[in-house]
Amino acid sequence: MGKSLTSRNPEIVSGALCFTATRLPVQNVLDYLKGSPSLEDFLEDFPSVARKFAISVIVAARDRIAPHNLSGSTDLAALQLGRMR
C-alpha cells in the first residue's frame, strides 16, 4: 500500500493515534463499531476516512489483539458488507 494508515502527532488530538491526514483518532472507529450497527454508519458519519483505510486499520487492530484467533477472510467480508458489529 505504501502510505501509512495511521499517524501520531503530539500537537494533533493530544498525540492520539489518528487516521493519516485526518484529526480522527483510530479509537473512534473501534468505539463506534461497539455501539453501531455497521461500518457503513461510521463511514457516513466520518467521510474523511476511506472505506479501505477503515477496514485495513480494523483488520490490523484485530491481528494485533488476537493473532492466534484469526478466521480467514470472514471478518473482512463482514466489514466490507457493513455488517460487523
Secondary structure, DSSP 8 states (H G I E B T S, - for coil): --S-SEE--TTSGGG--EETTSS-BHHHHHHHHHHSS-HHHHHHH-TTS-HHHHHHHHHHHHHHH-GGG--TTHHHHHHHHT---
